[in-house]
Each structure stands twice: as structure tokens, then as C-alpha cells.
Amino acid sequence: MGHRAGPSRATERAATLVEYVLLIAVLALGTLAGIAALEDGAERVSTNTAAKISTRTVPSVPPASGGGGGGGGGSTTSTVPATTTTQAPTVSARWGATTTQTRSGEWKALASLKVTDGSGKAVGGAAVVVKVEYRTWLGWGAGGNVSATTGSDGVVSVDSGWYPTGGWFPIDELRVTVVSVAKPGATWDGVQPSASVPR
């Protein structure tokens, strides 16, 4: 009768193995959590240090008071010049009048584009890139890019190039979109206005 009491040794070993596996898993999770916390702390410290360095100001040395007339007893002072940051003016582009021209079996769009600064003043010498797209019965397709430079009045006339009016794929409409505006000493506002020109 004494043989039936208590679990077998195999069951005890299986339970111990499960306990060991659970203990190792808990230790591994704790270690990973600790490493993640250390990484976050180190990143926070380096970010704070970088912010403090970037905002640190150099104090200027006040001018020396008093004469000190003889040779050798005077002091030399220097001041650090103040640095001023000037923000580049922002320029933007907008479409004006559009027209079309035709010739035998072809047509094209001419669109007026003006580049101005934030106060509405014309910006001459700005390099403009315009994307041309065309529409057929299949939908819109890419016609390529056109580059031009604004005149002293800030205006440039964009020529789409010639497109067919007949055949299998007649072009019904052209669309011009500003892709970029570059002007030394200025920053483009990034707005990409479009203008559609039907045939």
C-alpha cells in the first residue's frame, strides 16, 4: 500500500524543469527592461547635454576702467562680437493668365507664373521648375519638366511644348505644376500651385 503515496520522480523533475524555465524567463525580461531603461536614460542625458551646449552664450568682457598710463601695467580687453541670425526671405509662386496656341494637328499651353517674396515684391532671377502633365481619354500622363528663370518683374512665361490634337491619343487638357523655386538668399515656401489649360 505504501507504493501509491506521493508523486513520481518524473513528475517532480518535470515540475522543477518548468520552474527553472519560468525563472530564466523572468530574469531575462527583467534584464531586457533594465537595458531599455539605461538606453532611455543615456539618450535623455545626451539630448539634454546637447541642448545646453547649443544654447550656451559666451559672455562679453567689459572694457577696462582706469588709465594705467605707464608701459607694461595696462590690460588688454576683447569683446566677442554678437552674432545675429537673419532668416532668409520666403518666396512663393502663383499662376496668372493662361493661353493656348495651335498649329497643324498640334497645340500647346502658355502660362504666366509670378514669383514674389513675403511682402508681395517681385523676385527676379528665380530658377523655376514646372511639371507638365497631359490628359487623354486614358487619363493623365507625364509630359516632362520645363525650367525657366523669372525676369526682373518676377514673371516667367511657361511653354508646355506641342501636343497632338488628333490621332489615337488626342490631348484634351494640359496641367502645369510648380515643382521647385530656387533663388540665392531666399527660401521657397514649398507650395506647389497648379493651373489647368483646356484645349
C-alpha positions in Angstrom: 0.0 0.0 0.0 2.9 2.4 0.5 3.7 2.4 -3.2 0.7 4.6 -4.1 1.6 7.6 -1.9 3.2 10.9 -3.4 4.0 11.8 -7.0 6.6 10.0 -9.1 10.1 11.3 -9.5 9.5 12.0 -13.2 6.6 14.3 -12.3 8.8 16.1 -9.8 11.6 16.6 -12.4 9.1 18.0 -14.9 7.7 20.4 -12.4 11.3 21.5 -11.4 12.2 22.0 -15.1 9.1 24.2 -15.7 10.0 26.3 -12.6 13.6 26.7 -13.9 12.3 27.8 -17.4 9.9 30.3 -15.8 12.7 31.7 -13.5 15.0 32.2 -16.5 12.2 33.9 -18.5 11.5 36.3 -15.6 15.2 37.1 -15.2 15.6 37.7 -19.0 12.6 40.0 -19.1 14.0 41.9 -16.1 17.4 42.2 -17.8 15.8 43.5 -21.1 13.7 46.0 -19.2 16.8 47.3 -17.3 18.8 47.7 -20.6 15.9 49.6 -22.2 15.7 51.9 -19.2 19.5 52.5 -19.3 19.3 53.3 -23.1 16.5 55.8 -22.5 18.4 57.4 -19.7 21.6 57.7 -21.7 19.7 59.2 -24.7 18.0 61.7 -22.3 21.3 62.8 -20.8 23.0 63.2 -24.2 20.0 65.2 -25.6 20.0 67.5 -22.5 23.8 68.0 -22.8 23.5 68.8 -26.5 20.7 71.3 -25.8 22.7 73.0 -23.0 25.8 73.3 -25.3 23.8 74.7 -28.2 22.1 77.4 -26.0 25.2 78.4 -24.1 26.2 82.0 -24.6 29.7 83.5 -24.4 29.8 86.4 -22.0 31.4 89.6 -23.3 34.3 91.1 -21.4 33.6 94.6 -20.1 36.1 97.3 -21.1 38.8 98.0 -18.5 38.3 101.1 -16.4 41.0 103.4 -15.4 44.2 104.6 -17.1 47.3 102.7 -16.2 49.4 105.1 -18.2 52.8 103.5 -17.9 54.2 100.8 -20.1 53.6 97.2 -19.1 50.9 97.8 -16.5 47.8 98.1 -18.8 45.4 95.3 -19.6 44.0 94.2 -22.9 40.3 93.6 -23.3 38.4 91.9 -26.1 34.8 91.5 -26.7 33.1 88.7 -28.6 31.0 90.2 -31.4 27.3 89.5 -31.1 26.0 87.1 -33.7 22.7 87.9 -35.3 20.8 85.3 -37.3 18.9 86.6 -40.3 16.2 84.4 -41.7 16.2 84.1 -45.5 13.2 85.7 -47.1 10.4 83.3 -48.2 9.3 83.3 -51.9 6.2 81.9 -53.4 4.8 81.3 -56.9 1.3 81.8 -58.3 -0.1 81.3 -61.8 -1.5 84.2 -63.8 -3.1 84.2 -67.2 -3.1 81.1 -69.5 -3.5 80.9 -73.2 -3.2 78.3 -76.0 -1.6 78.2 -79.4 -2.4 75.9 -82.3 -0.8 74.7 -85.4 -1.5 71.9 -87.9 -2.6 69.0 -85.7 -0.9 70.3 -82.5 -1.5 72.7 -79.7 0.3 74.0 -76.6 -0.3 76.0 -73.4 1.4 79.2 -72.4 1.0 80.1 -68.7 2.3 83.1 -66.8 3.9 82.4 -63.4 4.9 85.1 -60.9 7.4 84.7 -58.0 7.1 87.1 -55.1 8.5 87.4 -51.6 6.5 87.7 -48.3 5.8 91.4 -48.8 4.5 90.8 -52.4 7.6 92.2 -54.0 8.6 90.6 -57.4 11.6 88.3 -57.2 13.7 88.3 -60.3 16.4 85.7 -61.2 14.5 82.8 -59.5 15.0 79.4 -61.2 11.6 77.7 -61.6 10.9 74.1 -62.5 7.4 73.3 -63.7 6.0 69.8 -64.3 3.8 69.4 -67.3 1.0 66.8 -67.5 -1.4 65.9 -70.3 -4.9 64.4 -70.3 -6.2 61.9 -72.9 -9.2 59.6 -72.8 -7.0 57.2 -70.8 -6.3 59.7 -68.0 -3.4 61.9 -67.0 0.2 61.3 -68.2 3.6 62.9 -67.5 4.8 65.3 -70.2 8.1 66.2 -68.5 9.6 69.2 -66.8 10.2 72.8 -68.0 12.8 75.0 -66.5 12.8 78.8 -66.7 14.1 81.9 -64.9 12.0 84.9 -63.8 12.7 88.3 -65.2 13.2 91.5 -63.1 9.4 91.7 -62.8 9.3 88.2 -61.2 7.3 86.8 -64.1 8.2 83.9 -66.4 6.1 82.5 -69.2 6.0 78.7 -69.2 5.7 76.9 -72.5 4.3 73.4 -72.3 5.6 72.3 -75.7 3.4 70.9 -78.5 0.9 68.1 -78.1 -1.4 66.3 -80.7 -5.0 67.3 -81.2 -5.9 64.1 -83.1 -4.9 60.5 -83.6 -5.3 57.7 -81.1 -4.4 59.8 -78.1 -5.5 63.4 -78.6 -4.6 65.7 -75.8 -7.7 67.4 -74.3 -6.1 69.3 -71.4 -2.7 70.3 -70.0 -1.8 70.9 -66.4 1.3 72.8 -65.2 2.5 72.4 -61.6 5.4 74.3 -59.8 7.9 71.7 -58.6 10.6 74.0 -57.2 11.7 77.6 -57.0 15.3 78.4 -56.2 16.7 81.9 -55.5 20.1 82.5 -53.8 19.5 84.0 -50.4 15.8 83.1 -50.3 13.7 80.1 -49.3 10.8 78.7 -51.3 7.6 78.2 -49.2 7.1 74.8 -50.8 3.6 75.4 -52.1 3.1 73.7 -55.5 0.3 75.5 -57.3 -1.2 74.0 -60.4 -3.0 75.5 -63.4 -5.1 73.6 -65.9 -5.4 74.7 -69.5 -8.1 73.0 -71.6 -7.6 72.8 -75.4 
